[in-house]
């Protein structure tokens, strides 16, 4: 499969979806019971044990922030970010934004778009009707964009109060089998979509990356 052909087809699919929509765990104390002792050294050791804490690991990689910071995730450092030239001036003026990340060795593409809701509509961070509409539109678009289309599943996730919808499909692009996962969210007057596309043979790595986006385990 030619990477350029795959990239172009996927960008067109993601943009058509976006434009249609537009028209840590807390630290814990580690305590140890102090033994009675008359020595100053033992007293200091006991105090040190009582105040010791486990510090959560800091996220690593490239930070992606959407919907005013309500939807945040990290991509591995080896993903190269580039602009989406397919978003024209008219779309930019309408508030459509987007970025493309690519892992060239794995031929994996992550397309990120954010668009305003139509008619200046505003919604809460887990609006069922809006998310249902986004996924329904996504399904229609992808059915017409991929050959050998097959819906693999759909999930509902709530992450820090933000509702996410995950749609998993498989299909063929230019004769090559791919996996495509779309994660959608909406809050305020904007929607966010993350589309992860991988070669079908990289299913495990694809799933790991998607879990990083949704916060799943």
PyMOL commands that place a pseudoatom at each C-alpha (Angstrom):
pseudoatom trace, name=CA, resn=UNK, resi=1, chain=A, elem=C, hetatm=0, pos=[0.000, 0.000, 0.000]
pseudoatom trace, name=CA, resn=UNK, resi=2, chain=A, elem=C, hetatm=0, pos=[1.300, 3.434, -0.882]
pseudoatom trace, name=CA, resn=UNK, resi=3, chain=A, elem=C, hetatm=0, pos=[1.404, 5.715, 2.159]
pseudoatom trace, name=CA, resn=UNK, resi=4, chain=A, elem=C, hetatm=0, pos=[0.544, 8.825, 0.152]
pseudoatom trace, name=CA, resn=UNK, resi=5, chain=A, elem=C, hetatm=0, pos=[-2.596, 7.238, -1.244]
pseudoatom trace, name=CA, resn=UNK, resi=6, chain=A, elem=C, hetatm=0, pos=[-3.665, 6.041, 2.197]
pseudoatom trace, name=CA, resn=UNK, resi=7, chain=A, elem=C, hetatm=0, pos=[-3.008, 9.439, 3.742]
pseudoatom trace, name=CA, resn=UNK, resi=8, chain=A, elem=C, hetatm=0, pos=[-4.959, 11.325, 1.088]
pseudoatom trace, name=CA, resn=UNK, resi=9, chain=A, elem=C, hetatm=0, pos=[-7.982, 9.044, 1.278]
pseudoatom trace, name=CA, resn=UNK, resi=10, chain=A, elem=C, hetatm=0, pos=[-8.158, 9.228, 5.048]
pseudoatom trace, name=CA, resn=UNK, resi=11, chain=A, elem=C, hetatm=0, pos=[-7.825, 13.003, 5.179]
pseudoatom trace, name=CA, resn=UNK, resi=12, chain=A, elem=C, hetatm=0, pos=[-10.690, 13.385, 2.730]
pseudoatom trace, name=CA, resn=UNK, resi=13, chain=A, elem=C, hetatm=0, pos=[-12.845, 11.079, 4.866]
pseudoatom trace, name=CA, resn=UNK, resi=14, chain=A, elem=C, hetatm=0, pos=[-12.052, 12.921, 8.107]
pseudoatom trace, name=CA, resn=UNK, resi=15, chain=A, elem=C, hetatm=0, pos=[-12.622, 16.332, 6.557]
pseudoatom trace, name=CA, resn=UNK, resi=16, chain=A, elem=C, hetatm=0, pos=[-15.955, 15.372, 5.048]
pseudoatom trace, name=CA, resn=UNK, resi=17, chain=A, elem=C, hetatm=0, pos=[-17.072, 14.247, 8.501]
pseudoatom trace, name=CA, resn=UNK, resi=18, chain=A, elem=C, hetatm=0, pos=[-15.826, 17.371, 10.237]
pseudoatom trace, name=CA, resn=UNK, resi=19, chain=A, elem=C, hetatm=0, pos=[-17.272, 19.793, 7.719]
pseudoatom trace, name=CA, resn=UNK, resi=20, chain=A, elem=C, hetatm=0, pos=[-20.645, 18.047, 7.657]
pseudoatom trace, name=CA, resn=UNK, resi=21, chain=A, elem=C, hetatm=0, pos=[-20.900, 18.363, 11.418]
pseudoatom trace, name=CA, resn=UNK, resi=22, chain=A, elem=C, hetatm=0, pos=[-19.975, 22.015, 11.154]
pseudoatom trace, name=CA, resn=UNK, resi=23, chain=A, elem=C, hetatm=0, pos=[-22.563, 23.049, 8.364]
pseudoatom trace, name=CA, resn=UNK, resi=24, chain=A, elem=C, hetatm=0, pos=[-3.685, 9.894, 37.360]
pseudoatom trace, name=CA, resn=UNK, resi=25, chain=A, elem=C, hetatm=0, pos=[-4.267, 8.588, 40.201]
pseudoatom trace, name=CA, resn=UNK, resi=26, chain=A, elem=C, hetatm=0, pos=[-4.072, 10.636, 43.494]
pseudoatom trace, name=CA, resn=UNK, resi=27, chain=A, elem=C, hetatm=0, pos=[-0.952, 10.374, 45.704]
pseudoatom trace, name=CA, resn=UNK, resi=28, chain=A, elem=C, hetatm=0, pos=[-1.222, 8.151, 48.816]
pseudoatom trace, name=CA, resn=UNK, resi=29, chain=A, elem=C, hetatm=0, pos=[0.628, 8.272, 52.136]
pseudoatom trace, name=CA, resn=UNK, resi=30, chain=A, elem=C, hetatm=0, pos=[2.902, 5.372, 53.004]
pseudoatom trace, name=CA, resn=UNK, resi=31, chain=A, elem=C, hetatm=0, pos=[2.824, 4.995, 56.764]
pseudoatom trace, name=CA, resn=UNK, resi=32, chain=A, elem=C, hetatm=0, pos=[4.818, 2.711, 59.028]
pseudoatom trace, name=CA, resn=UNK, resi=33, chain=A, elem=C, hetatm=0, pos=[4.100, 2.270, 62.751]
pseudoatom trace, name=CA, resn=UNK, resi=34, chain=A, elem=C, hetatm=0, pos=[6.872, 3.853, 64.816]
pseudoatom trace, name=CA, resn=UNK, resi=35, chain=A, elem=C, hetatm=0, pos=[8.673, 1.664, 67.321]
pseudoatom trace, name=CA, resn=UNK, resi=36, chain=A, elem=C, hetatm=0, pos=[9.403, 3.114, 70.752]
pseudoatom trace, name=CA, resn=UNK, resi=37, chain=A, elem=C, hetatm=0, pos=[12.995, 4.155, 71.025]
pseudoatom trace, name=CA, resn=UNK, resi=38, chain=A, elem=C, hetatm=0, pos=[15.049, 6.633, 73.002]
pseudoatom trace, name=CA, resn=UNK, resi=39, chain=A, elem=C, hetatm=0, pos=[17.455, 7.433, 70.173]
pseudoatom trace, name=CA, resn=UNK, resi=40, chain=A, elem=C, hetatm=0, pos=[17.107, 10.594, 68.101]
pseudoatom trace, name=CA, resn=UNK, resi=41, chain=A, elem=C, hetatm=0, pos=[17.882, 8.656, 64.886]
pseudoatom trace, name=CA, resn=UNK, resi=42, chain=A, elem=C, hetatm=0, pos=[14.856, 6.381, 65.256]
pseudoatom trace, name=CA, resn=UNK, resi=43, chain=A, elem=C, hetatm=0, pos=[12.535, 9.352, 65.810]
pseudoatom trace, name=CA, resn=UNK, resi=44, chain=A, elem=C, hetatm=0, pos=[13.729, 11.075, 62.620]
pseudoatom trace, name=CA, resn=UNK, resi=45, chain=A, elem=C, hetatm=0, pos=[13.350, 7.869, 60.602]
pseudoatom trace, name=CA, resn=UNK, resi=46, chain=A, elem=C, hetatm=0, pos=[9.788, 7.448, 61.825]
pseudoatom trace, name=CA, resn=UNK, resi=47, chain=A, elem=C, hetatm=0, pos=[8.846, 11.021, 60.812]
pseudoatom trace, name=CA, resn=UNK, resi=48, chain=A, elem=C, hetatm=0, pos=[10.392, 10.558, 57.389]
pseudoatom trace, name=CA, resn=UNK, resi=49, chain=A, elem=C, hetatm=0, pos=[8.350, 7.402, 56.834]
pseudoatom trace, name=CA, resn=UNK, resi=50, chain=A, elem=C, hetatm=0, pos=[5.111, 9.159, 57.768]
pseudoatom trace, name=CA, resn=UNK, resi=51, chain=A, elem=C, hetatm=0, pos=[5.649, 11.988, 55.277]
pseudoatom trace, name=CA, resn=UNK, resi=52, chain=A, elem=C, hetatm=0, pos=[6.808, 9.877, 52.311]
pseudoatom trace, name=CA, resn=UNK, resi=53, chain=A, elem=C, hetatm=0, pos=[4.431, 9.897, 49.314]
pseudoatom trace, name=CA, resn=UNK, resi=54, chain=A, elem=C, hetatm=0, pos=[4.089, 8.080, 46.007]
pseudoatom trace, name=CA, resn=UNK, resi=55, chain=A, elem=C, hetatm=0, pos=[4.208, 10.615, 43.191]
pseudoatom trace, name=CA, resn=UNK, resi=56, chain=A, elem=C, hetatm=0, pos=[2.132, 9.722, 40.079]
pseudoatom trace, name=CA, resn=UNK, resi=57, chain=A, elem=C, hetatm=0, pos=[4.124, 9.384, 36.879]
pseudoatom trace, name=CA, resn=UNK, resi=58, chain=A, elem=C, hetatm=0, pos=[3.875, 12.403, 34.603]
pseudoatom trace, name=CA, resn=UNK, resi=59, chain=A, elem=C, hetatm=0, pos=[2.367, 11.822, 31.145]
pseudoatom trace, name=CA, resn=UNK, resi=60, chain=A, elem=C, hetatm=0, pos=[4.914, 11.601, 28.361]
pseudoatom trace, name=CA, resn=UNK, resi=61, chain=A, elem=C, hetatm=0, pos=[4.734, 12.322, 24.662]
pseudoatom trace, name=CA, resn=UNK, resi=62, chain=A, elem=C, hetatm=0, pos=[3.067, 15.074, 22.653]
pseudoatom trace, name=CA, resn=UNK, resi=63, chain=A, elem=C, hetatm=0, pos=[0.151, 16.749, 24.378]
pseudoatom trace, name=CA, resn=UNK, resi=64, chain=A, elem=C, hetatm=0, pos=[-3.021, 17.220, 22.359]
pseudoatom trace, name=CA, resn=UNK, resi=65, chain=A, elem=C, hetatm=0, pos=[-5.647, 19.515, 23.879]
pseudoatom trace, name=CA, resn=UNK, resi=66, chain=A, elem=C, hetatm=0, pos=[-9.143, 19.936, 22.426]
pseudoatom trace, name=CA, resn=UNK, resi=67, chain=A, elem=C, hetatm=0, pos=[-12.423, 21.553, 23.433]
pseudoatom trace, name=CA, resn=UNK, resi=68, chain=A, elem=C, hetatm=0, pos=[-10.721, 24.185, 25.546]
pseudoatom trace, name=CA, resn=UNK, resi=69, chain=A, elem=C, hetatm=0, pos=[-8.723, 21.650, 27.538]
pseudoatom trace, name=CA, resn=UNK, resi=70, chain=A, elem=C, hetatm=0, pos=[-11.629, 19.316, 28.340]
pseudoatom trace, name=CA, resn=UNK, resi=71, chain=A, elem=C, hetatm=0, pos=[-10.305, 16.610, 26.009]
pseudoatom trace, name=CA, resn=UNK, resi=72, chain=A, elem=C, hetatm=0, pos=[-6.583, 16.026, 26.537]
pseudoatom trace, name=CA, resn=UNK, resi=73, chain=A, elem=C, hetatm=0, pos=[-4.428, 13.062, 25.554]
pseudoatom trace, name=CA, resn=UNK, resi=74, chain=A, elem=C, hetatm=0, pos=[-0.819, 12.312, 24.621]
pseudoatom trace, name=CA, resn=UNK, resi=75, chain=A, elem=C, hetatm=0, pos=[0.633, 10.838, 21.446]
pseudoatom trace, name=CA, resn=UNK, resi=76, chain=A, elem=C, hetatm=0, pos=[4.031, 9.096, 21.344]
pseudoatom trace, name=CA, resn=UNK, resi=77, chain=A, elem=C, hetatm=0, pos=[6.997, 11.315, 20.517]
pseudoatom trace, name=CA, resn=UNK, resi=78, chain=A, elem=C, hetatm=0, pos=[7.725, 9.503, 17.259]
pseudoatom trace, name=CA, resn=UNK, resi=79, chain=A, elem=C, hetatm=0, pos=[4.526, 10.825, 15.652]
pseudoatom trace, name=CA, resn=UNK, resi=80, chain=A, elem=C, hetatm=0, pos=[5.311, 13.681, 13.295]
pseudoatom trace, name=CA, resn=UNK, resi=81, chain=A, elem=C, hetatm=0, pos=[2.795, 16.543, 13.334]
pseudoatom trace, name=CA, resn=UNK, resi=82, chain=A, elem=C, hetatm=0, pos=[1.867, 18.347, 10.160]
pseudoatom trace, name=CA, resn=UNK, resi=83, chain=A, elem=C, hetatm=0, pos=[-0.767, 20.859, 9.012]
pseudoatom trace, name=CA, resn=UNK, resi=84, chain=A, elem=C, hetatm=0, pos=[-3.880, 19.823, 7.142]
pseudoatom trace, name=CA, resn=UNK, resi=85, chain=A, elem=C, hetatm=0, pos=[-3.595, 21.755, 3.935]
pseudoatom trace, name=CA, resn=UNK, resi=86, chain=A, elem=C, hetatm=0, pos=[-6.944, 20.330, 2.852]
pseudoatom trace, name=CA, resn=UNK, resi=87, chain=A, elem=C, hetatm=0, pos=[-8.684, 22.738, 5.261]
pseudoatom trace, name=CA, resn=UNK, resi=88, chain=A, elem=C, hetatm=0, pos=[-9.194, 25.776, 3.028]
pseudoatom trace, name=CA, resn=UNK, resi=89, chain=A, elem=C, hetatm=0, pos=[-9.548, 29.423, 4.018]
pseudoatom trace, name=CA, resn=UNK, resi=90, chain=A, elem=C, hetatm=0, pos=[-13.340, 29.208, 4.002]
pseudoatom trace, name=CA, resn=UNK, resi=91, chain=A, elem=C, hetatm=0, pos=[-13.298, 26.324, 6.473]
pseudoatom trace, name=CA, resn=UNK, resi=92, chain=A, elem=C, hetatm=0, pos=[-10.786, 28.125, 8.694]
pseudoatom trace, name=CA, resn=UNK, resi=93, chain=A, elem=C, hetatm=0, pos=[-12.962, 31.219, 8.687]
pseudoatom trace, name=CA, resn=UNK, resi=94, chain=A, elem=C, hetatm=0, pos=[-15.862, 29.029, 9.843]
pseudoatom trace, name=CA, resn=UNK, resi=95, chain=A, elem=C, hetatm=0, pos=[-13.783, 27.853, 12.807]
pseudoatom trace, name=CA, resn=UNK, resi=96, chain=A, elem=C, hetatm=0, pos=[-12.618, 24.465, 11.531]
pseudoatom trace, name=CA, resn=UNK, resi=97, chain=A, elem=C, hetatm=0, pos=[-9.174, 23.427, 12.771]
pseudoatom trace, name=CA, resn=UNK, resi=98, chain=A, elem=C, hetatm=0, pos=[-7.165, 20.284, 12.243]
pseudoatom trace, name=CA, resn=UNK, resi=99, chain=A, elem=C, hetatm=0, pos=[-3.814, 18.545, 12.532]
pseudoatom trace, name=CA, resn=UNK, resi=100, chain=A, elem=C, hetatm=0, pos=[-2.361, 15.351, 11.165]
pseudoatom trace, name=CA, resn=UNK, resi=101, chain=A, elem=C, hetatm=0, pos=[0.088, 13.116, 12.996]
pseudoatom trace, name=CA, resn=UNK, resi=102, chain=A, elem=C, hetatm=0, pos=[1.913, 10.334, 11.215]
pseudoatom trace, name=CA, resn=UNK, resi=103, chain=A, elem=C, hetatm=0, pos=[4.012, 7.411, 12.350]
pseudoatom trace, name=CA, resn=UNK, resi=104, chain=A, elem=C, hetatm=0, pos=[5.858, 6.636, 9.129]
pseudoatom trace, name=CA, resn=UNK, resi=105, chain=A, elem=C, hetatm=0, pos=[7.433, 3.276, 10.055]
pseudoatom trace, name=CA, resn=UNK, resi=106, chain=A, elem=C, hetatm=0, pos=[4.021, 1.853, 11.027]
pseudoatom trace, name=CA, resn=UNK, resi=107, chain=A, elem=C, hetatm=0, pos=[2.124, 3.842, 8.372]
pseudoatom trace, name=CA, resn=UNK, resi=108, chain=A, elem=C, hetatm=0, pos=[-0.303, 4.919, 11.112]
pseudoatom trace, name=CA, resn=UNK, resi=109, chain=A, elem=C, hetatm=0, pos=[-2.195, 8.184, 10.745]
pseudoatom trace, name=CA, resn=UNK, resi=110, chain=A, elem=C, hetatm=0, pos=[-3.972, 10.211, 13.429]
pseudoatom trace, name=CA, resn=UNK, resi=111, chain=A, elem=C, hetatm=0, pos=[-6.280, 12.924, 12.079]
pseudoatom trace, name=CA, resn=UNK, resi=112, chain=A, elem=C, hetatm=0, pos=[-7.573, 15.498, 14.550]
pseudoatom trace, name=CA, resn=UNK, resi=113, chain=A, elem=C, hetatm=0, pos=[-10.337, 17.955, 13.699]
pseudoatom trace, name=CA, resn=UNK, resi=114, chain=A, elem=C, hetatm=0, pos=[-12.377, 20.397, 15.728]
pseudoatom trace, name=CA, resn=UNK, resi=115, chain=A, elem=C, hetatm=0, pos=[-15.438, 22.139, 14.320]
pseudoatom trace, name=CA, resn=UNK, resi=116, chain=A, elem=C, hetatm=0, pos=[-18.173, 24.465, 15.562]
pseudoatom trace, name=CA, resn=UNK, resi=117, chain=A, elem=C, hetatm=0, pos=[-21.657, 23.073, 16.020]
pseudoatom trace, name=CA, resn=UNK, resi=118, chain=A, elem=C, hetatm=0, pos=[-24.180, 24.295, 13.437]
pseudoatom trace, name=CA, resn=UNK, resi=119, chain=A, elem=C, hetatm=0, pos=[-26.482, 27.239, 14.163]
pseudoatom trace, name=CA, resn=UNK, resi=120, chain=A, elem=C, hetatm=0, pos=[-24.288, 28.343, 17.084]
pseudoatom trace, name=CA, resn=UNK, resi=121, chain=A, elem=C, hetatm=0, pos=[-25.728, 25.525, 19.139]
pseudoatom trace, name=CA, resn=UNK, resi=122, chain=A, elem=C, hetatm=0, pos=[-24.256, 24.844, 22.582]
pseudoatom trace, name=CA, resn=UNK, resi=123, chain=A, elem=C, hetatm=0, pos=[-24.393, 21.500, 24.366]
pseudoatom trace, name=CA, resn=UNK, resi=124, chain=A, elem=C, hetatm=0, pos=[-23.267, 20.033, 27.707]
pseudoatom trace, name=CA, resn=UNK, resi=125, chain=A, elem=C, hetatm=0, pos=[-20.177, 17.813, 27.882]
pseudoatom trace, name=CA, resn=UNK, resi=126, chain=A, elem=C, hetatm=0, pos=[-22.084, 14.539, 27.520]
pseudoatom trace, name=CA, resn=UNK, resi=127, chain=A, elem=C, hetatm=0, pos=[-25.007, 15.255, 25.223]
pseudoatom trace, name=CA, resn=UNK, resi=128, chain=A, elem=C, hetatm=0, pos=[-26.468, 11.960, 23.989]
pseudoatom trace, name=CA, resn=UNK, resi=129, chain=A, elem=C, hetatm=0, pos=[-28.361, 13.372, 21.008]
pseudoatom trace, name=CA, resn=UNK, resi=130, chain=A, elem=C, hetatm=0, pos=[-25.361, 15.266, 19.632]
pseudoatom trace, name=CA, resn=UNK, resi=131, chain=A, elem=C, hetatm=0, pos=[-23.021, 12.295, 20.002]
pseudoatom trace, name=CA, resn=UNK, resi=132, chain=A, elem=C, hetatm=0, pos=[-25.578, 9.959, 18.424]
pseudoatom trace, name=CA, resn=UNK, resi=133, chain=A, elem=C, hetatm=0, pos=[-25.827, 12.283, 15.414]
pseudoatom trace, name=CA, resn=UNK, resi=134, chain=A, elem=C, hetatm=0, pos=[-22.042, 12.515, 15.032]
pseudoatom trace, name=CA, resn=UNK, resi=135, chain=A, elem=C, hetatm=0, pos=[-21.570, 8.743, 15.099]
pseudoatom trace, name=CA, resn=UNK, resi=136, chain=A, elem=C, hetatm=0, pos=[-24.472, 8.155, 12.707]
pseudoatom trace, name=CA, resn=UNK, resi=137, chain=A, elem=C, hetatm=0, pos=[-22.971, 10.633, 10.237]
pseudoatom trace, name=CA, resn=UNK, resi=138, chain=A, elem=C, hetatm=0, pos=[-19.526, 9.089, 10.681]
pseudoatom trace, name=CA, resn=UNK, resi=139, chain=A, elem=C, hetatm=0, pos=[-20.892, 5.624, 9.928]
pseudoatom trace, name=CA, resn=UNK, resi=140, chain=A, elem=C, hetatm=0, pos=[-22.558, 6.798, 6.705]
pseudoatom trace, name=CA, resn=UNK, resi=141, chain=A, elem=C, hetatm=0, pos=[-19.420, 8.599, 5.525]
pseudoatom trace, name=CA, resn=UNK, resi=142, chain=A, elem=C, hetatm=0, pos=[-17.117, 5.687, 6.256]
pseudoatom trace, name=CA, resn=UNK, resi=143, chain=A, elem=C, hetatm=0, pos=[-19.387, 3.163, 4.559]
pseudoatom trace, name=CA, resn=UNK, resi=144, chain=A, elem=C, hetatm=0, pos=[-18.982, 5.131, 1.345]
pseudoatom trace, name=CA, resn=UNK, resi=145, chain=A, elem=C, hetatm=0, pos=[-15.248, 5.794, 1.816]
pseudoatom trace, name=CA, resn=UNK, resi=146, chain=A, elem=C, hetatm=0, pos=[-13.953, 2.267, 2.441]
pseudoatom trace, name=CA, resn=UNK, resi=147, chain=A, elem=C, hetatm=0, pos=[-14.250, -0.883, 0.388]
pseudoatom trace, name=CA, resn=UNK, resi=148, chain=A, elem=C, hetatm=0, pos=[-15.059, -4.112, 2.223]
pseudoatom trace, name=CA, resn=UNK, resi=149, chain=A, elem=C, hetatm=0, pos=[-16.510, -1.998, 5.035]
pseudoatom trace, name=CA, resn=UNK, resi=150, chain=A, elem=C, hetatm=0, pos=[-17.320, -3.719, 8.319]
pseudoatom trace, name=CA, resn=UNK, resi=151, chain=A, elem=C, hetatm=0, pos=[-18.437, -2.178, 11.604]
pseudoatom trace, name=CA, resn=UNK, resi=152, chain=A, elem=C, hetatm=0, pos=[-16.483, -3.801, 14.440]
pseudoatom trace, name=CA, resn=UNK, resi=153, chain=A, elem=C, hetatm=0, pos=[-18.061, -2.100, 17.422]
pseudoatom trace, name=CA, resn=UNK, resi=154, chain=A, elem=C, hetatm=0, pos=[-19.125, 1.043, 19.247]
pseudoatom trace, name=CA, resn=UNK, resi=155, chain=A, elem=C, hetatm=0, pos=[-18.376, 2.222, 22.782]
pseudoatom trace, name=CA, resn=UNK, resi=156, chain=A, elem=C, hetatm=0, pos=[-19.538, 4.941, 25.148]
pseudoatom trace, name=CA, resn=UNK, resi=157, chain=A, elem=C, hetatm=0, pos=[-16.921, 6.376, 27.493]
pseudoatom trace, name=CA, resn=UNK, resi=158, chain=A, elem=C, hetatm=0, pos=[-17.120, 9.167, 30.067]
pseudoatom trace, name=CA, resn=UNK, resi=159, chain=A, elem=C, hetatm=0, pos=[-13.751, 10.732, 30.821]
pseudoatom trace, name=CA, resn=UNK, resi=160, chain=A, elem=C, hetatm=0, pos=[-13.590, 13.393, 33.533]
pseudoatom trace, name=CA, resn=UNK, resi=161, chain=A, elem=C, hetatm=0, pos=[-17.210, 14.272, 32.823]
pseudoatom trace, name=CA, resn=UNK, resi=162, chain=A, elem=C, hetatm=0, pos=[-16.722, 14.455, 29.044]
pseudoatom trace, name=CA, resn=UNK, resi=163, chain=A, elem=C, hetatm=0, pos=[-18.719, 11.979, 26.982]
pseudoatom trace, name=CA, resn=UNK, resi=164, chain=A, elem=C, hetatm=0, pos=[-16.789, 10.153, 24.258]
pseudoatom trace, name=CA, resn=UNK, resi=165, chain=A, elem=C, hetatm=0, pos=[-18.073, 7.886, 21.524]
pseudoatom trace, name=CA, resn=UNK, resi=166, chain=A, elem=C, hetatm=0, pos=[-15.791, 5.343, 19.918]
pseudoatom trace, name=CA, resn=UNK, resi=167, chain=A, elem=C, hetatm=0, pos=[-16.557, 3.760, 16.555]
pseudoatom trace, name=CA, resn=UNK, resi=168, chain=A, elem=C, hetatm=0, pos=[-14.360, 0.908, 15.277]
pseudoatom trace, name=CA, resn=UNK, resi=169, chain=A, elem=C, hetatm=0, pos=[-14.495, -0.261, 11.667]
pseudoatom trace, name=CA, resn=UNK, resi=170, chain=A, elem=C, hetatm=0, pos=[-12.378, -2.139, 9.175]
pseudoatom trace, name=CA, resn=UNK, resi=171, chain=A, elem=C, hetatm=0, pos=[-12.106, -1.676, 5.436]
pseudoatom trace, name=CA, resn=UNK, resi=172, chain=A, elem=C, hetatm=0, pos=[-9.811, -1.519, 2.439]
pseudoatom trace, name=CA, resn=UNK, resi=173, chain=A, elem=C, hetatm=0, pos=[-7.998, 1.462, 0.922]
pseudoatom trace, name=CA, resn=UNK, resi=174, chain=A, elem=C, hetatm=0, pos=[-6.159, 0.982, -2.378]
pseudoatom trace, name=CA, resn=UNK, resi=175, chain=A, elem=C, hetatm=0, pos=[-6.255, -2.772, -1.865]
pseudoatom trace, name=CA, resn=UNK, resi=176, chain=A, elem=C, hetatm=0, pos=[-4.829, -2.697, 1.669]
pseudoatom trace, name=CA, resn=UNK, resi=177, chain=A, elem=C, hetatm=0, pos=[-6.783, -3.716, 4.772]
pseudoatom trace, name=CA, resn=UNK, resi=178, chain=A, elem=C, hetatm=0, pos=[-6.978, -1.057, 7.491]
pseudoatom trace, name=CA, resn=UNK, resi=179, chain=A, elem=C, hetatm=0, pos=[-8.494, -0.503, 10.916]
pseudoatom trace, name=CA, resn=UNK, resi=180, chain=A, elem=C, hetatm=0, pos=[-10.121, 2.836, 11.629]
pseudoatom trace, name=CA, resn=UNK, resi=181, chain=A, elem=C, hetatm=0, pos=[-11.246, 4.122, 15.017]
pseudoatom trace, name=CA, resn=UNK, resi=182, chain=A, elem=C, hetatm=0, pos=[-13.108, 7.398, 15.384]
pseudoatom trace, name=CA, resn=UNK, resi=183, chain=A, elem=C, hetatm=0, pos=[-13.415, 9.036, 18.813]
pseudoatom trace, name=CA, resn=UNK, resi=184, chain=A, elem=C, hetatm=0, pos=[-15.915, 11.900, 18.991]
pseudoatom trace, name=CA, resn=UNK, resi=185, chain=A, elem=C, hetatm=0, pos=[-16.775, 14.419, 21.705]
pseudoatom trace, name=CA, resn=UNK, resi=186, chain=A, elem=C, hetatm=0, pos=[-18.769, 17.636, 21.982]
pseudoatom trace, name=CA, resn=UNK, resi=187, chain=A, elem=C, hetatm=0, pos=[-18.906, 20.412, 24.545]
pseudoatom trace, name=CA, resn=UNK, resi=188, chain=A, elem=C, hetatm=0, pos=[-20.024, 24.006, 24.439]
pseudoatom trace, name=CA, resn=UNK, resi=189, chain=A, elem=C, hetatm=0, pos=[-20.345, 25.059, 20.823]
pseudoatom trace, name=CA, resn=UNK, resi=190, chain=A, elem=C, hetatm=0, pos=[-17.703, 22.730, 19.341]
pseudoatom trace, name=CA, resn=UNK, resi=191, chain=A, elem=C, hetatm=0, pos=[-17.159, 19.101, 18.443]
pseudoatom trace, name=CA, resn=UNK, resi=192, chain=A, elem=C, hetatm=0, pos=[-13.868, 17.194, 18.415]
pseudoatom trace, name=CA, resn=UNK, resi=193, chain=A, elem=C, hetatm=0, pos=[-12.983, 14.138, 16.376]
pseudoatom trace, name=CA, resn=UNK, resi=194, chain=A, elem=C, hetatm=0, pos=[-9.906, 11.928, 16.495]
pseudoatom trace, name=CA, resn=UNK, resi=195, chain=A, elem=C, hetatm=0, pos=[-9.487, 9.375, 13.715]
pseudoatom trace, name=CA, resn=UNK, resi=196, chain=A, elem=C, hetatm=0, pos=[-6.812, 6.694, 14.173]
pseudoatom trace, name=CA, resn=UNK, resi=197, chain=A, elem=C, hetatm=0, pos=[-6.062, 4.563, 11.112]
pseudoatom trace, name=CA, resn=UNK, resi=198, chain=A, elem=C, hetatm=0, pos=[-3.616, 1.658, 11.037]
pseudoatom trace, name=CA, resn=UNK, resi=199, chain=A, elem=C, hetatm=0, pos=[-2.771, -1.273, 8.848]
pseudoatom trace, name=CA, resn=UNK, resi=200, chain=A, elem=C, hetatm=0, pos=[-4.865, -4.259, 9.912]
pseudoatom trace, name=CA, resn=UNK, resi=201, chain=A, elem=C, hetatm=0, pos=[-1.735, -6.247, 10.788]
pseudoatom trace, name=CA, resn=UNK, resi=202, chain=A, elem=C, hetatm=0, pos=[-0.937, -3.675, 13.513]
pseudoatom trace, name=CA, resn=UNK, resi=203, chain=A, elem=C, hetatm=0, pos=[-4.143, -4.289, 15.479]
pseudoatom trace, name=CA, resn=UNK, resi=204, chain=A, elem=C, hetatm=0, pos=[-2.428, -4.489, 18.881]
pseudoatom trace, name=CA, resn=UNK, resi=205, chain=A, elem=C, hetatm=0, pos=[-0.528, -1.205, 18.481]
pseudoatom trace, name=CA, resn=UNK, resi=206, chain=A, elem=C, hetatm=0, pos=[-3.683, 0.390, 17.081]
pseudoatom trace, name=CA, resn=UNK, resi=207, chain=A, elem=C, hetatm=0, pos=[-5.646, -0.619, 20.165]
pseudoatom trace, name=CA, resn=UNK, resi=208, chain=A, elem=C, hetatm=0, pos=[-2.959, 0.672, 22.512]
pseudoatom trace, name=CA, resn=UNK, resi=209, chain=A, elem=C, hetatm=0, pos=[-2.956, 4.086, 20.859]
pseudoatom trace, name=CA, resn=UNK, resi=210, chain=A, elem=C, hetatm=0, pos=[-6.754, 4.301, 20.941]
pseudoatom trace, name=CA, resn=UNK, resi=211, chain=A, elem=C, hetatm=0, pos=[-6.767, 3.518, 24.680]
pseudoatom trace, name=CA, resn=UNK, resi=212, chain=A, elem=C, hetatm=0, pos=[-4.352, 6.415, 25.156]
pseudoatom trace, name=CA, resn=UNK, resi=213, chain=A, elem=C, hetatm=0, pos=[-6.850, 8.712, 23.457]
pseudoatom trace, name=CA, resn=UNK, resi=214, chain=A, elem=C, hetatm=0, pos=[-9.922, 7.537, 25.363]
pseudoatom trace, name=CA, resn=UNK, resi=215, chain=A, elem=C, hetatm=0, pos=[-8.236, 6.884, 28.700]
pseudoatom trace, name=CA, resn=UNK, resi=216, chain=A, elem=C, hetatm=0, pos=[-9.342, 3.241, 28.559]
pseudoatom trace, name=CA, resn=UNK, resi=217, chain=A, elem=C, hetatm=0, pos=[-7.574, 0.291, 30.157]
for i in range(1, 217): cmd.bond("trace and resi %d" % i, "trace and resi %d" % (i + 1))
show_as sticks, trace
zoom trace
